[in-house]
């Protein structure tokens, strides 16, 4: 893989500390949610940061695929739900649901774009086989089998390079 961009972030104090990027463009106070034993607090948490990053990346991929396929994804949004909990194997794990709202697309086109974006998105590729990811359109899960465990295959490689299939 040819790396085209790298960022760097430093955290002090773990989940109840603060973090910043080395370029100074992002600085956040961190708080542990009450639901996982923390005090709550006004800071953000790693799950919220992951949700924003995943949703932004996924939506960008979806928009690129839609443009290449000449589909109108304007006014669309992707909402990421990120949960954390015990795995039952002595650690903690994440679960993600990505929900597309696309008022200008048919259900069939919206589902197709979700599948293609999931094959393209670096966050999806990084989590595949390790994090349960559910894809939804307007709150309803996509049909058609397991979308997250394709053993790293990218059946939509041409979407990555040309924006079309």
C-alpha positions in Angstrom: 0.0 0.0 0.0 1.3 3.5 -0.9 0.5 5.8 2.0 -0.7 9.2 0.8 -1.5 10.9 4.1 -0.5 10.3 7.7 -1.7 12.2 10.8 -0.5 12.1 14.3 -2.3 12.6 17.6 -1.1 12.6 21.2 -3.2 11.8 24.2 -2.4 12.4 27.8 -4.5 10.9 30.6 -6.3 8.2 28.5 -10.1 8.3 28.3 -10.3 11.0 31.0 -7.5 13.2 29.6 -7.0 15.4 26.5 -5.8 14.8 23.0 -4.5 16.9 20.2 -3.2 16.5 16.7 0.4 17.5 16.1 -0.6 20.2 13.6 -2.9 21.8 16.2 -6.0 21.5 14.1 -7.8 19.4 16.6 -7.7 19.6 20.4 -10.3 17.8 22.6 -11.0 17.2 26.2 -11.9 13.6 26.9 -14.4 12.2 29.4 -15.4 8.6 30.2 -19.2 8.0 29.7 -21.2 7.0 32.8 -22.4 3.9 31.0 -18.9 2.5 31.1 -18.0 3.5 34.6 -16.9 7.1 34.1 -18.1 10.4 35.5 -19.6 11.6 32.3 -18.2 15.0 31.9 -18.4 17.6 29.1 -15.5 16.1 27.0 -15.9 13.8 24.0 -14.8 10.2 23.9 -13.0 7.9 21.5 -16.3 6.3 20.3 -17.7 9.7 19.3 -14.5 10.6 17.5 -14.6 7.2 15.7 -18.2 7.7 14.7 -17.5 11.1 13.2 -14.4 9.8 11.3 -16.2 6.7 10.0 -19.3 8.6 8.9 -17.3 11.3 7.2 -15.1 8.8 5.3 -18.0 6.5 4.4 -20.1 9.3 3.2 -17.3 10.7 1.0 -16.9 7.2 -0.6 -20.6 6.9 -1.1 -20.8 10.3 -2.8 -17.9 9.5 -5.1 -19.6 6.2 -6.1 -22.9 8.0 -6.6 -21.3 10.6 -8.8 -19.6 8.0 -10.9 -22.9 6.1 -11.4 -24.7 9.4 -12.1 -27.0 9.0 -9.1 -28.3 12.0 -7.1 -27.0 11.6 -3.5 -27.4 15.3 -2.7 -29.0 16.0 0.6 -27.9 12.6 1.9 -26.5 12.0 5.3 -24.7 9.0 7.0 -25.2 8.5 10.7 -22.7 6.3 12.5 -23.8 4.6 15.7 -20.7 3.2 17.6 -21.2 1.0 20.6 -18.6 -0.4 23.0 -19.0 -3.4 25.3 -17.3 -6.5 26.7 -16.5 -9.2 24.1 -17.0 -12.0 26.5 -13.4 -13.0 25.9 -11.8 -10.7 28.4 -11.7 -7.5 26.5 -13.9 -4.8 24.9 -15.1 -4.5 21.4 -17.0 -2.1 19.1 -20.1 -2.5 17.1 -21.1 -0.1 14.4 -24.3 0.7 12.5 -24.1 3.0 9.5 -27.4 4.5 8.4 -28.0 6.3 5.1 -30.7 8.9 4.6 -30.9 9.7 0.9 -34.2 11.4 -0.1 -33.3 11.5 -3.8 -32.5 7.9 -4.2 -34.6 4.8 -4.6 -34.2 2.1 -1.9 -32.5 -0.2 -4.5 -30.0 2.5 -5.4 -29.4 3.5 -1.8 -28.7 -0.1 -0.8 -26.3 -0.6 -3.8 -24.4 2.6 -2.9 -24.1 1.4 0.8 -22.6 -1.9 -0.4 -20.2 -0.2 -2.8 -19.1 2.4 -0.2 -18.6 -0.3 2.4 -16.2 -2.1 -0.1 -14.4 1.2 -0.7 -14.2 3.0 2.6 -10.8 2.6 4.5 -12.6 2.5 7.9 -14.8 -0.4 6.6 -11.7 -2.1 5.2 -9.9 -1.6 8.5 -12.7 -3.0 10.6 -13.8 -5.9 8.4 -13.7 -9.2 10.2 -13.0 -7.5 13.5 -15.9 -5.2 14.2 -19.6 -5.9 13.6 -20.8 -3.4 11.0 -24.5 -3.1 10.1 -25.6 -1.2 7.1 -29.0 0.5 7.0 -31.1 2.8 4.9 -33.5 4.9 6.8 -33.2 2.7 9.8 -33.8 -0.6 8.0 -31.0 -3.1 7.7 -29.9 -4.0 4.2 -30.9 -7.5 3.0 -28.8 -9.9 1.2 -26.5 -11.7 3.7 -23.5 -10.8 5.7 -22.0 -7.6 4.4 -19.1 -7.3 6.8 -17.2 -10.5 6.4 -16.0 -10.7 2.8 -12.5 -11.8 3.9 -11.0 -8.6 2.6 -12.2 -9.0 -0.9 -13.2 -5.9 -2.7 -15.8 -6.8 -5.4 -16.1 -3.2 -6.4 -12.4 -2.4 -7.1 -13.4 -0.5 -10.2 -15.4 1.9 -8.1 -12.2 2.8 -6.3 -10.4 3.8 -9.5 -13.0 5.1 -11.8 -16.0 6.0 -9.6 -18.2 3.7 -11.7 -19.0 0.0 -12.0 
